[in-house]
Amino acid sequence: MDAKLKVTGQLKYVEDMKMSGMLYAKVLFSPYAHAEITSIDTTEAEKLDGVRAVVCYKDSPQVMFNGNGEDIDILPSELVFDKIVRYVGDKVAAVAADTQAIADAAVKLIKVEYRELPYYLDPEESAEPDAYPIHENGNILIDVLKTSGDVDKGFAEADQIFENHFTVPAIYHAMMEPHVSLSYYDADGKLTVYTPTQDIFGQRKNLSRIFGLPQSRVRVINPGIGGAFGGKIDLVTEPVSALLAIKTGKPVRLCYKRVEDMQSATTRHMEKIYTRIGVKNDGTITAVDYTVYLSAGAHSGGTMSVAWAAGGKFFKFLKTPNLRYHAIPAYTNRANAGAMRGFGSPEQFFALNRSMNIISKKLNIDICELETKNLHEPNTLDAHDEPLGNLRIRDCVTKGAELFGWDEAKKEQEESRQEAGRYRIGVGMAAAPHGSSMFGILPDTCGVMLKMNEDGSITMFTGVSEMGNGSNTLQKMLISEVLGIPAENIACVKSDSDSTLYDVGAFASRGTYVGGNAAVKTAKLMRDAILLEGSELLECTKEELELGNNRVIRIGDSSKFVTMEKIAEHAHEKERDISVSAMFGTKAAPISGGAHFAKVQIDTETGDVKVLDYAAVHDVGKPLNPLGLECQVQGGIHMGLGYALSEGIKLDDKGMVKGKCLRDCHLLRAEQMPVMKLDFLDSYEETGPFGGKSVSECSVNPVAPAIVNAISDALGIEIYDLPADADRIKTELAKKK
């Protein structure tokens, strides 16, 4: 809905915003992976003309917090500034000055002495019993064990058992807009923070606690997000800009440069995964044992939610009753890990789909047949008796194979292998589910308020944070559908903790399912209010009226109607205001599903991979906004291809991120994207708004395993680690010789 503002440059992002008397902030970051600050001298920085404040651990509120709003009460481990730094890029001090140049110069004048401490970059090493504690309670956050059925019995019934070990790297979100915030503490004692956050209410609650303010004196506003993908849920810059604003009484803006963002912002989890799968010779999976070490990074953040959520989705994939999920999240001396599109699923379903592909080759069963045989069926329960909704993931595999031309592609792959030339063709597939809400984890609610204006147009107030995925646009479309009012006649006030109703946050693929349901629920209340006015004007009952074409119309006689403008006038004449609000709390978490198919070309001399063709079919319930769905899946595929082939944060042996700019992230460019065929099942979800459910995170989950399965099958090798870049492929080919 804000496309015109974006393409004309009129949408004001936080870094575009300026306030009278605004100061500019700069952070001094730790050069060590783990150290104690033994002394810090800010005298020279404070003397610099134009410097208004310098803060460090001596000025920091001594309130431990968890910067992730969802996990706010789980293992709080962080201070705004701490005497202990726990990763290269941890915050040591910050300056607020009249100009950015002065702030940049001032941080260089701060003198710090450190006592280095032992550090760990590998979560499995950090989880060892004798490891040096990164936090005083030890390095394992909370051990997570979820089981169903009798796993040992399942393995005893298996004809074969397959054990594999996989690793996946930390990933930088690579959003176009780095982390930024603008804070102002006014003379009345109110803290206002402008920030491109996905969770205005979670951040308000956290900032309220940190600075000892009632929530009525903390306002968080999201004016627009220049990309997020999960990376803008947790507090990053906000506590620092807020502390400086409180100290100076002036607005303070803190924006990370790209190199700072890459070194210090949250990432996807680096993980080490061990799978053990029992299977009968006919392809029936009898048991799965899954163990994962998650690198939480320096602080707790959203790691526990990722570990628990991945554990829940683990049971939504295969229908075998005998399942064991064991997650060991461990602190490491890396940047904080947290949410990134898929919330633990891309890691998990990479390992599981790769394992399924290895099994399919060993048993000589087509991977499509093997997965379909073992995937959940619609309207059934998982092994924990949780309903799956109308999950049609098996149909996605069937329709995707047809759309892709699976049988013909397999023949092309075989011909390529027989030719044994420099270039090989490979084909692969993978399937994965994903949820549509937070139901079963915590209360998942969303509030929407609607107000009719004097001309009959509508203003929608919603706490749903729009981050480019079209959630607010869809809410407007749904309200338009219910009220018969053109979408362009509906204004949107969004993501302001002072003026919009509560929303859990823009994560968990809940935008369509929860935000959409809230919009529909509120629109129905508005419809009733409009019909009441219309019944008085048309002198009939509400049941004799319908809405459409921006009017209230007498059913069966379209010549008898009143416009929405007349409805508004009538209400005001009666001293009434047509304004309604509603909270929607979900009572279900229907599962979405998708199956992806890929054809790749591999240069066996250089190891380079080119993705030639790609097909994806998703179960999204009723497709509500087909164009939006198509764009979401294309974006998910792009992110998944980078995860598969090129991306990954690389640290040196001291914990320093090697990359300095976006180029170093090795994101795929537009010309590297394949030809894509996309389709969606029309699989109506009874509990969804007009039958819809989510797609956003589900669209990235199957990508990496589909690509790596194609590479492995083409070359007759097995790749267990991401990314499957040219160096890794050449290494594996050399082992084969």
Secondary structure, DSSP 4 states (H G I P E B T S, - for coil): --HHHHHTT-S--GGG---TT-EEEEEEE-SSSSEEEEEEE-HHHHHSTTEEEEE-TTTS----B-S-STTTTS---B-SS-SEE-STT-EEEEEEESSHHHHHHHHTT-EEEEEE----S-HHHHTSTTSPPSSTT-SB---EEEEES-HHHHHHH-SEEEEEEEEE--EE---SS--EEEEEE-TTS-EEEE---S-HHHHHHHHHHHTT--GGGEEEE----S--TTTTSS-SSHHHHHHHHHHHSS-EEEE--HHHHHHHS-EEPPEEEEEEEEE-TTS-EEEEEEEEEEEEESS-TTHHHHHHHHHHHHTTTB--S-EEEEEEEEE-SSSPB---TTTTHHHHHHHHHHHHHHHHHHHT--HHHHHHHHBPPTT-B-TTS-B--S--HHHHHHHHHHHHTHHHHHHHHHHHHHHT-SEEEEEEEEEEEE-SS-TTTS--EEEEEEEE-TTS-EEEEE----SSS-HHHHHHHHHHHHHT--GGGEEEEESBTTTS--B--S-TT-IIIIIHHHHHHHHHHHHHHHHHHHHHHHTS-GGGEEEETTEEEETTEEEEEEEHHHHHHHHHHTT---EEEEEEE-S--PPEEEEEEEEEEEETTT--EEEEEEEEEEE-BS-S-HHHHHHHHHHHHHHHHHHHHT----B-TTS-BS--SGGGG-PPPGGGPPEEEEEEE----TTSGGGB---TTTTTTTHHHHHHHHHHHHHT----BS---HHHHHHHHHHH-
